[in-house]
Amino acid sequence: MAAIRHLPKSQIEFELVVAWKNWEKYLDQSAEELSKEIKISGFRPGKAPRNLVEQKIGKGAILNEAAEKAVKKSYVDYIIKEKIEAIGNPKVEIKEIKEGADLKFDIIVSVMPEIEVDNGYKKDIKKINEEFAKKEKKADAKEIDLEIEKLANSRVKLVTVRREARNNDSVEIDFTVSMEGAPIENGTSKNHPMIIGKGVFIPGFEENLVGMKEGEEKEFELTFPESYHKKDLAGKPAVFRVKMNLIQERQTPEVNDDFAKSLGKFSDLAALRKNMEEGLTHEKEHKMKEERRAEFIESIIKNSKTDLADVLIDEETNRMLQEFEQQISPMGMTIDQYLENIKKDKEEIKKDWRPQAEKRVISALALKQIVKDEDINVDSKEVESEINKTIQYYKNVKDMEKNLDMERLYNYSKGILENEKIFEMLSKL
């Protein structure tokens, strides 16, 4: 059996030997495959005798191809036999390829790292639980008032008025921004909607709109803030030309029993407030639950020791990039557009994300180890139920259900349920 040498970053190295009699059989197969890529007079591609192929491309090319096949077969057989959890592609160094001689080669490959989770994490988590137990989970009156105010503002009635513009009015304006007599890029807009006083423009702009009447035009000069996001404009003066096209007063409904009834399912304001309280409390509890779990993970990572393989971190950064692409896609933005905006390429952003990717890998490995250490078991019926939920979801997505990898889905669902049981256990410490 080959001696395995352990290297840093969860890599192993070993030597394999394939006897000449075991790799000689690949010569005919290799010659046949190589002959498909060349023309030999009188023979169809792939049908020429080996001796003619050797004359055409040289014996060395056939030996190299045969050696490659033998290496692949021997490597796969060995890691299966020895139950080695290899990840990524191996590095192969063949010492010598010679007809009639045994084939010797060295392999370096990354393997799933071992991880040690110090039991001390439980003390940390007990403290986390104590701190979260002190936090108020129930929504208070101020939070309810704020949500009802938002609700009332979402039902504002706009009434066109023929008076001077005031703070909190909804207006539509034409404007042009110029520097040194020339309009700046994206500095012109027609019938631009805005609410005066929201502070969405640079300081001083909205203040200049107060007092303007419909149809009135105005010109004024302002200086862009030093911290302005467009560096070519930051700290520079500009001339603003504005025309007021429309002024609408925002009439917010009075919050009372009638307002509550207008929403359809509430008998009075008290019923609306009770519903708001229940909803906000549920949101607060969910948020606190997620925050507590995030602290659990940080504690587990802090108490874990492992030597990660680079390939695992690389795979995780790629996964993070894919997730990010999916997040920004509904916004109508591609990853290339995003990278152009922040002046970085994919490799730079993956380098930035590498510490976070490393944490994600460690947490996944640590949670698996805790499953073993705590002897956490998930019933097959629970897994099947979780799988059925996923399949039910994908039934609504065209062609997705039939393309599901059931083995992968089973392992994923089992992992989700195991983690849920871990968090339940930790929350009771």
Secondary structure, DSSP 8 states (H G I E B T S, - for coil): ----EEETTTEEEEEEEE-HHHHTTHHHHHHHHHHTTS--TTS-TT-S-HHHHHHHH-HHHHHHHHHHHHHHHHHHHHHHHTT--EEEEEEEEEEE--TTS-EEEEEEEEE---EEE-TTHHHHHHHHHHHHHHS--S--HHHHHHHHHHHHHTT-EEEE-SS---TT-EEEEEEEEEETTEEEEEEEEEEEEEETTS--SSTTHHHHHTT--TT-EEEEEEE--TT-SSTTTTT-EEEEEEEEEEEEEEE----SHHHHHHTSS-SSHHHHHHHHHHHHHHHHHHHHHHHHHHHHHHHHHHTEEE---HHHHHHHHHHHHHHHHHHHGGGT--HHHHHHHHT--HHHHHHHHHHHHHHHHHHHHHHHHHHHHTT----HHHHHHHHHHHHHHHTTSTTTGGG--HHHHHHHHHHHHHHHHHHHHHHT-
